[in-house]
């Protein structure tokens, strides 16, 4: 399966992105979307349940621990990209 690229942006009408992420319990790797809230920025961008997260803001996260991936995502929210 080929990777897809999504651009998520915050909106004034929604707090956050509307995704719940998870990772493998033992390794803290294999990041994926556990749930997507309908009508959220993530849903409108096309993200769906069980999508794997391999990069955030052009940074490969496949070998990054889960907490570091969350930091990248939060940093992107702060910078709105």
C-alpha positions in Angstrom: 0.0 0.0 0.0 1.3 3.4 -1.0 1.5 6.1 1.7 -0.9 9.0 1.5 -0.2 12.5 2.5 -2.6 14.5 4.6 -2.5 18.2 5.7 -4.3 18.9 8.9 -5.0 22.4 10.1 -6.7 23.6 13.2 -9.9 25.7 12.8 -11.5 28.2 15.0 -14.7 26.0 15.1 -12.9 22.9 16.4 -10.5 22.4 19.3 -7.7 20.0 18.2 -7.6 17.6 15.3 -10.2 15.0 16.2 -7.9 12.0 16.2 -7.0 9.4 18.9 -3.6 7.8 18.3 -2.2 4.6 19.6 1.0 2.6 19.4 2.2 -0.9 20.1 2.0 -1.5 23.9 5.4 -3.2 24.1 7.5 -1.2 21.6 5.7 2.2 21.7 6.1 2.1 17.9 3.7 1.3 15.0 1.8 4.5 15.5 -1.8 4.5 14.1 -5.1 6.3 14.2 -7.3 4.5 16.7 -10.3 6.7 16.1 -11.4 9.7 14.1 -14.2 12.1 15.2 -16.7 12.7 12.4 -16.6 16.3 11.0 -13.2 17.0 12.7 -10.2 18.4 10.8 -8.7 14.9 10.6 -11.9 13.4 9.2 -12.3 16.2 6.6 -8.6 15.7 5.6 -9.3 12.0 5.0 -7.7 10.3 8.0 -9.5 7.1 9.0 -9.3 4.5 11.7 -6.3 2.2 11.5 -4.3 4.5 9.3 -0.6 4.2 10.1 1.4 7.3 10.9 4.8 7.1 9.3 5.7 10.8 9.2 4.7 14.1 10.9 5.7 17.4 9.3 8.2 15.6 7.0 9.8 13.8 9.9 9.9 10.0 9.7 8.4 8.7 13.0 8.5 5.0 12.3 11.4 4.5 14.8 10.3 7.3 17.2 8.7 6.5 20.5 5.0 7.4 20.9 5.5 10.4 23.2 7.9 12.0 20.7 5.4 11.6 18.0 2.8 13.4 20.1 5.3 16.2 20.7 5.8 16.6 17.0 2.1 16.8 16.4 1.5 19.3 19.3 4.4 21.4 17.9 2.7 21.4 14.5 -0.5 22.6 16.2 1.3 25.4 17.8 2.9 26.4 14.5 -0.4 25.7 12.6 1.2 23.3 10.1 
